[in-house]
């Protein structure tokens, strides 16, 4: 049986509703907001009949707290003074429906049945979404584009290998997510996964954190401390922003990789360590080596297995999937109802190049969900900087087919998008596509191989 909470400051209403509904639901009752919060916190309540007036408190003010505690809970408001304004306010706050007093029992039962059916359908939809998402993700990384499929295959191949890995890519493309996937999907999953940002810690502290130190090595070293390498024995060490590591430490890191041994600061005895090194950077490491900012021998030691995370503009097929994921996640985390995008907002986001990649997309959605009032997100809900950028974006648009090409992308990318769009418009028929593009079928095959099949 489903669990129903009745919240009303009049005990007689709670009692009468309990008697009327106890055959169909497990019933809990509360006469004030504090008791209601405690029950929802302790029990997996499915539905709440909530009075708008709880003595000196407001049921409408309690509603967001209930949704934040259990986002899937269904809330039906009750009031003796129903108005259009209060109904709209309740719906915006996440209420399923609104009942006016005096209550009619058949109406209550009918509305509860509809609410439970609606909740069941929502759960079914969520289950189907999760099943679909599992097919479109790997270890929590979302993507269904050819580039992401290639990345997932590569992770699967290297996850059990102890060779050093260098992950490169622009900021916000998920380099740490890839490192975590390699570790947690591989045979080192039961050992530590340690992360350190080489750009965020001063050189002296970075050295002691990585290698550890013996008691009395420096002022304040009152006892010996194991370094990150030693503490991560059997597992993986993820060195983020490796391009920022000082040259003096690069030599020591090289020795650790070569000898699999670590000597703490102030110590004389080297200790054996079994660790896999995964490093990441958004820099062009070959250029860093050429200008002498990074050791060539260390670069080759780290770059045994290179992995590059693609920017979002090169996998635009994943934008709808990522948008839906972040809309759901942010709304649930903030205790808000389901959110969706207006056609205008969705169209513009699909065409946006996202220079900050997936991280920027997530931040945009979080901002919009946090500040939006309705269940439809419009362009006005997005950050002001994005709206300003929007006014600077000029598009080439065809009135016939609606294809939009944003400013700032390469001619090669324009051609790639146009070929893909035309192919989809023709349901994958290559001869029709070639005819419309004014090229031969052989020429189309070469373009597809150049832009898609190699990914």
C-alpha positions as CSV (number, residue, x, y, z in Angstrom):
1,X,0.0,0.0,0.0
2,X,1.1,3.5,-0.7
3,X,1.9,5.9,2.1
4,X,-0.2,9.0,2.6
5,X,0.5,11.9,5.0
6,X,-2.4,14.2,6.0
7,X,-1.2,17.6,7.4
8,X,-3.9,19.8,8.9
9,X,-4.0,21.9,12.1
10,X,-7.5,20.7,12.8
11,X,-7.3,17.2,14.3
12,X,-10.8,16.3,13.4
13,X,-10.1,16.7,9.7
14,X,-7.0,14.4,10.1
15,X,-9.1,11.8,11.9
16,X,-12.0,11.8,9.4
17,X,-9.8,11.6,6.4
18,X,-7.8,8.8,8.0
19,X,-10.9,6.7,8.6
20,X,-12.1,7.3,5.1
21,X,-8.8,6.4,3.4
22,X,-7.2,3.8,5.7
23,X,-8.4,0.9,3.5
24,X,-6.4,2.2,0.5
25,X,-3.4,3.8,2.1
26,X,-1.0,3.6,5.0
27,X,-1.9,6.8,6.9
28,X,0.3,9.3,8.8
29,X,-1.1,12.5,10.3
30,X,0.5,15.8,11.5
31,X,-1.0,19.0,12.9
32,X,2.0,21.3,12.3
33,X,4.9,21.8,9.9
34,X,7.5,20.4,12.3
35,X,5.8,17.1,12.7
36,X,5.2,16.9,9.0
37,X,8.9,17.4,8.2
38,X,9.9,14.8,10.7
39,X,7.5,12.2,9.2
40,X,8.6,12.9,5.6
41,X,12.2,12.7,6.7
42,X,11.7,9.3,8.4
43,X,9.2,7.7,6.1
44,X,9.1,7.2,2.3
45,X,5.8,9.1,1.9
46,X,4.2,8.9,-1.5
47,X,1.6,11.6,-1.2
48,X,0.7,14.5,1.1
49,X,-2.7,16.2,1.6
50,X,-1.4,19.6,2.9
51,X,-3.6,22.3,4.4
52,X,-2.5,25.8,3.3
53,X,-3.0,27.3,6.7
54,X,-1.3,25.5,9.7
55,X,-2.2,27.8,12.5
56,X,0.4,30.6,12.4
57,X,2.5,28.7,9.8
58,X,1.9,28.4,6.0
59,X,1.5,25.1,4.3
60,X,2.7,26.8,1.1
61,X,6.0,27.6,2.9
62,X,6.3,24.0,4.0
63,X,5.8,22.6,0.5
64,X,9.3,23.4,-0.9
65,X,10.9,21.7,2.2
66,X,8.8,18.5,1.6
67,X,9.8,18.5,-2.1
68,X,13.5,19.1,-1.2
69,X,13.4,16.1,1.2
70,X,11.7,13.8,-1.2
71,X,11.6,15.2,-4.8
72,X,9.3,12.5,-6.0
73,X,6.6,13.1,-3.4
74,X,3.2,14.3,-4.6
75,X,1.5,17.1,-2.7
76,X,-2.1,18.1,-2.9
77,X,-3.0,21.4,-1.3
78,X,-6.2,22.0,0.8
79,X,-7.7,25.4,1.7
80,X,-10.9,27.0,2.8
81,X,-10.0,30.1,0.9
82,X,-9.1,29.1,-2.6
83,X,-8.1,31.8,-5.0
84,X,-6.6,31.9,-8.5
85,X,-3.4,33.5,-7.0
86,X,-3.0,30.9,-4.3
87,X,-3.6,28.0,-6.8
88,X,-1.0,29.4,-9.1
89,X,1.5,29.9,-6.2
90,X,0.9,26.3,-5.1
91,X,1.5,24.9,-8.6
92,X,4.6,26.9,-9.1
93,X,5.9,25.6,-5.7
94,X,5.4,22.0,-7.0
95,X,1.9,21.0,-5.9
96,X,0.1,18.4,-8.0
97,X,-3.3,19.9,-7.5
98,X,-5.5,22.0,-5.3
99,X,-8.7,21.2,-3.2
100,X,-11.0,23.6,-1.6
101,X,-12.9,23.0,1.7
102,X,-15.3,21.7,2.6
103,X,-13.8,18.5,1.1
104,X,-15.9,16.1,-0.8
105,X,-14.7,12.6,-0.1
106,X,-15.3,11.2,-3.6
107,X,-13.4,14.1,-5.1
108,X,-10.5,13.5,-2.7
109,X,-10.4,9.8,-3.6
110,X,-10.6,10.5,-7.3
111,X,-7.8,13.1,-7.1
112,X,-5.6,10.8,-5.0
113,X,-6.1,7.9,-7.5
114,X,-5.0,10.3,-10.4
115,X,-2.1,11.5,-8.4
116,X,-0.8,8.0,-7.6
117,X,-1.3,7.0,-11.3
118,X,0.7,10.1,-12.3
119,X,3.4,9.2,-9.9
120,X,3.5,5.7,-11.2
121,X,3.9,6.9,-14.7
122,X,6.6,9.3,-13.7
123,X,8.6,6.4,-12.1
124,X,8.1,4.3,-15.2
125,X,9.4,7.2,-17.4
126,X,12.4,7.6,-15.0
127,X,13.1,3.9,-15.2
128,X,13.0,4.0,-19.0
129,X,15.2,7.1,-19.0
130,X,17.8,5.4,-16.8
131,X,17.7,2.3,-19.1
132,X,18.2,4.4,-22.1
133,X,20.9,6.4,-20.4
134,X,22.8,3.3,-19.5
135,X,23.1,2.6,-23.2
136,X,24.3,6.1,-23.8
137,X,26.9,6.3,-21.1
138,X,30.0,4.6,-19.7
139,X,30.8,4.7,-16.0
140,X,28.7,7.9,-15.6
141,X,30.1,9.6,-18.7
142,X,27.3,10.5,-21.0
143,X,27.6,10.3,-24.8
144,X,26.3,8.5,-27.8
145,X,28.3,10.3,-30.5
146,X,31.0,8.4,-32.6
147,X,33.7,10.3,-30.7
148,X,32.4,9.3,-27.3
149,X,31.9,5.7,-28.4
150,X,35.5,5.6,-29.5
151,X,36.5,7.1,-26.1
152,X,34.5,4.4,-24.2
153,X,36.1,1.6,-26.3
154,X,39.5,3.0,-25.5
155,X,38.8,3.2,-21.7
156,X,37.6,-0.4,-21.9
157,X,40.8,-1.5,-23.5
158,X,43.2,0.3,-21.0
159,X,41.3,0.0,-17.7
160,X,43.3,-3.1,-16.6
161,X,46.6,-2.0,-17.9
162,X,49.2,-0.4,-15.5
163,X,50.9,1.7,-18.1
164,X,50.9,5.5,-17.6
165,X,48.1,7.4,-19.3
166,X,48.1,11.1,-20.4
167,X,44.6,12.6,-20.8
168,X,44.6,15.8,-22.8
169,X,41.7,18.1,-23.8
170,X,40.2,21.5,-23.2
171,X,38.9,22.6,-19.8
172,X,35.5,21.3,-19.0
173,X,35.7,18.2,-21.3
174,X,35.7,15.7,-18.4
175,X,39.3,14.6,-18.1
176,X,38.9,13.6,-14.4
177,X,35.7,11.7,-15.2
178,X,37.7,9.6,-17.7
179,X,40.5,9.0,-15.1
180,X,37.9,7.9,-12.6
181,X,36.2,5.6,-15.1
182,X,39.5,3.9,-16.0
183,X,40.2,3.3,-12.3
184,X,36.7,2.3,-11.1
185,X,36.1,0.0,-14.1
186,X,39.5,-1.7,-13.9
187,X,41.2,-4.2,-11.8
188,X,42.5,-1.6,-9.3
189,X,39.0,-0.5,-8.4
190,X,39.3,-1.8,-4.8
191,X,42.4,0.2,-4.1
192,X,42.7,4.0,-3.6
193,X,42.0,6.6,-6.3
194,X,44.0,9.7,-5.3
195,X,43.7,13.1,-7.0
196,X,46.0,16.0,-6.7
197,X,46.0,19.3,-8.7
198,X,49.5,20.2,-9.5
199,X,48.5,23.9,-10.2
200,X,46.7,24.4,-7.0
201,X,49.4,23.6,-4.4
202,X,52.7,25.5,-3.9
203,X,55.9,23.6,-4.9
204,X,57.1,22.9,-1.4
205,X,53.7,21.6,-0.2
206,X,53.2,19.6,-3.5
207,X,56.5,17.8,-2.9
208,X,55.8,16.8,0.7
209,X,52.2,15.8,-0.3
210,X,53.4,13.5,-3.1
211,X,56.5,12.0,-1.4
212,X,55.8,12.3,2.3
213,X,58.4,13.3,4.9
214,X,60.2,12.0,8.0
215,X,59.8,13.4,11.4
216,X,62.0,16.5,12.0
217,X,62.6,17.1,8.3
218,X,61.4,20.7,8.6
219,X,59.8,23.0,11.2
220,X,56.4,21.6,12.1
221,X,57.2,18.0,11.0
222,X,56.4,16.5,14.5
223,X,55.8,13.1,13.0
224,X,56.4,11.2,9.8
225,X,53.8,11.3,7.1
226,X,53.3,9.0,4.2
227,X,53.0,10.7,0.8
228,X,50.3,10.3,-1.8
229,X,52.2,7.8,-3.8
230,X,52.8,5.5,-0.8
231,X,49.2,5.9,0.5
232,X,47.9,5.0,-3.0
233,X,49.8,1.6,-3.1
234,X,47.9,-0.8,-5.4
235,X,45.7,2.0,-6.8
236,X,45.8,5.0,-9.1
237,X,47.2,8.5,-8.7
238,X,45.6,11.2,-10.9
239,X,47.9,14.1,-11.5
240,X,45.7,16.9,-12.7
241,X,47.2,19.9,-14.5
242,X,50.5,18.0,-14.9
243,X,51.7,20.8,-17.2
244,X,51.9,23.1,-14.2
245,X,54.3,20.8,-12.2
246,X,57.7,22.6,-11.5
247,X,60.7,21.2,-13.3
248,X,62.4,20.3,-10.1
249,X,59.6,17.9,-9.2
250,X,59.3,16.6,-12.7
251,X,62.7,14.9,-12.2
252,X,61.6,13.2,-9.0
253,X,58.3,12.1,-10.6
254,X,60.3,10.6,-13.5
255,X,62.3,8.5,-11.0
256,X,59.1,7.2,-9.3
257,X,57.7,6.1,-12.6
258,X,61.0,4.4,-13.7
259,X,61.9,2.7,-10.4
260,X,58.5,2.3,-8.8
261,X,60.1,3.5,-5.6
262,X,59.5,6.6,-3.4
263,X,61.9,8.2,-0.9
264,X,60.2,10.6,1.6
265,X,61.7,14.0,2.3
266,X,64.4,13.7,4.9
267,X,64.5,9.9,4.4
268,X,67.2,7.6,3.1
269,X,65.2,4.4,2.5
270,X,63.3,4.1,-0.7
271,X,59.9,2.3,-0.5
272,X,58.4,0.3,-3.3
273,X,55.1,1.4,-4.6
274,X,52.7,-0.2,-7.0
275,X,50.7,2.6,-8.6
276,X,49.3,3.5,-12.0
277,X,49.9,7.1,-13.0
278,X,47.2,9.0,-14.9
279,X,48.0,12.6,-15.7
280,X,45.9,15.3,-17.4
281,X,46.4,18.7,-18.9
282,X,44.7,21.2,-21.2
283,X,48.1,22.3,-22.5
284,X,49.8,21.3,-25.8
285,X,52.5,19.2,-24.2
286,X,54.7,19.0,-27.3
287,X,54.9,22.8,-27.3
288,X,55.7,22.8,-23.6
289,X,58.5,20.3,-24.2
290,X,59.8,22.4,-27.1
291,X,60.0,25.6,-25.1
292,X,61.7,23.8,-22.2
293,X,58.9,24.1,-19.7
294,X,58.4,20.3,-19.5
295,X,60.9,17.5,-19.5
296,X,60.9,15.5,-22.7
297,X,61.8,12.2,-21.0
298,X,58.9,12.6,-18.5
299,X,56.5,13.5,-21.3
300,X,57.3,10.2,-23.1
301,X,57.0,8.3,-19.8
302,X,53.5,9.7,-19.1
303,X,52.3,9.6,-22.7
304,X,52.5,5.8,-23.1
305,X,48.8,5.7,-23.7
306,X,47.4,9.1,-24.9
307,X,43.7,9.8,-24.5
308,X,42.1,13.0,-25.8
309,X,38.7,14.1,-24.6
310,X,36.7,15.8,-27.4
311,X,35.3,19.3,-27.0
312,X,31.5,19.5,-26.9
313,X,31.5,21.4,-30.3
314,X,32.9,18.2,-31.9
315,X,30.1,16.0,-30.5
316,X,27.0,18.1,-30.9
317,X,24.9,15.0,-31.1
318,X,25.4,14.7,-27.3
319,X,24.0,18.1,-26.4
320,X,20.3,17.0,-26.2
321,X,21.3,14.0,-24.0
322,X,23.5,16.2,-21.7
323,X,20.8,18.9,-21.4
324,X,18.1,16.4,-20.4
325,X,20.5,14.9,-17.8
326,X,21.4,18.2,-16.2
327,X,17.8,19.4,-16.2
328,X,16.7,16.3,-14.3
329,X,19.6,16.3,-11.9
330,X,19.6,20.0,-11.0
331,X,15.8,20.0,-10.6
332,X,16.0,17.0,-8.3
333,X,18.9,18.4,-6.2
334,X,17.0,21.7,-5.7
335,X,13.7,20.0,-4.8
336,X,12.0,21.5,-7.8
337,X,9.5,19.9,-10.2
338,X,10.4,18.7,-13.7
339,X,11.9,21.3,-16.0
340,X,12.0,21.6,-19.8
341,X,13.2,24.1,-22.4
342,X,11.1,26.3,-24.6
343,X,11.6,25.6,-28.4
344,X,13.5,28.8,-28.7
345,X,15.9,28.1,-25.9
346,X,16.5,24.5,-27.0
347,X,17.2,25.6,-30.6
348,X,19.7,28.2,-29.5
349,X,21.5,25.9,-27.1
350,X,21.8,23.2,-29.8
351,X,23.5,25.7,-32.0
352,X,25.8,27.2,-29.3
353,X,29.4,26.2,-29.4
354,X,30.0,25.9,-25.6
355,X,33.6,27.2,-25.4
356,X,33.6,26.0,-21.7
357,X,32.4,22.5,-22.9
358,X,30.3,20.2,-20.7
359,X,31.2,22.2,-17.5
360,X,29.8,25.3,-19.1
361,X,26.6,23.5,-20.1
362,X,26.1,22.2,-16.6
363,X,26.6,25.7,-15.1
364,X,24.2,27.2,-17.5
365,X,21.5,24.7,-16.6
366,X,22.1,25.0,-12.9
367,X,21.8,28.8,-13.1
368,X,18.5,28.6,-15.1
369,X,16.9,25.9,-12.9
370,X,17.9,27.8,-9.7
371,X,16.4,31.1,-10.8
372,X,13.4,30.0,-12.9
373,X,9.9,30.4,-11.7
374,X,8.0,28.1,-14.1
375,X,8.5,24.6,-15.4
376,X,9.6,26.0,-18.9
377,X,13.1,27.5,-19.1
378,X,13.4,30.5,-21.5
379,X,16.4,32.4,-22.7
380,X,15.7,35.0,-20.0
381,X,16.4,32.4,-17.4
382,X,19.9,31.9,-18.6
383,X,23.0,33.8,-17.2
384,X,23.2,37.4,-18.5
385,X,26.6,36.8,-20.0
386,X,25.1,34.0,-22.2
387,X,22.3,36.3,-23.3
388,X,24.9,39.0,-24.2
389,X,26.8,36.4,-26.1
390,X,23.6,35.4,-27.9
391,X,23.2,38.9,-29.3
392,X,26.7,38.6,-30.8
393,X,26.1,35.3,-32.5
394,X,25.1,35.7,-36.1
395,X,23.7,32.6,-37.8
396,X,23.4,31.4,-41.4
397,X,19.9,30.0,-41.6
398,X,17.9,28.5,-44.4
399,X,14.3,29.4,-44.5
400,X,13.5,26.0,-46.1
401,X,15.2,23.5,-43.8
402,X,15.9,25.5,-40.7
403,X,19.6,24.6,-40.6
404,X,21.5,27.0,-38.3
405,X,25.3,27.4,-38.3
406,X,26.6,29.5,-35.5
407,X,29.4,32.0,-35.9
408,X,32.9,31.1,-34.8
409,X,33.3,27.5,-36.2
410,X,35.6,26.4,-38.9
411,X,34.7,25.9,-42.5
412,X,35.4,22.2,-42.1
413,X,32.9,22.0,-39.2
414,X,30.3,23.9,-41.3
415,X,30.7,21.3,-44.1
416,X,30.6,18.4,-41.6
417,X,27.3,19.7,-40.1
418,X,25.7,20.3,-43.5
419,X,26.6,16.8,-44.7
420,X,25.2,15.2,-41.6
421,X,22.0,17.3,-41.7
422,X,21.4,16.5,-45.4
423,X,22.0,12.8,-44.8
424,X,19.5,12.8,-41.9
425,X,17.0,14.7,-43.9
426,X,17.2,12.0,-46.6
427,X,16.9,9.2,-44.0
428,X,20.4,8.0,-44.7
429,X,19.9,7.7,-48.4
430,X,23.4,8.4,-49.8
431,X,22.5,8.8,-53.5
432,X,19.9,11.4,-52.7
433,X,22.3,13.2,-50.4
434,X,25.1,13.2,-52.9
435,X,22.7,14.6,-55.6
436,X,21.5,17.4,-53.3
437,X,25.1,18.2,-52.4
438,X,26.2,18.2,-56.0
439,X,28.9,15.6,-55.5
440,X,29.4,12.0,-56.5
441,X,28.5,9.1,-54.3
442,X,32.2,8.3,-54.1
443,X,32.9,11.8,-53.0
444,X,30.2,11.6,-50.3
445,X,31.8,8.3,-49.1
446,X,35.2,10.0,-48.8
447,X,33.6,12.9,-46.9
448,X,31.8,10.5,-44.5
449,X,35.0,8.6,-43.9
450,X,36.9,11.9,-43.4
451,X,34.4,13.4,-40.9
452,X,32.7,10.5,-39.3
453,X,34.0,7.0,-39.8
454,X,37.5,7.9,-38.6
455,X,36.0,8.9,-35.3
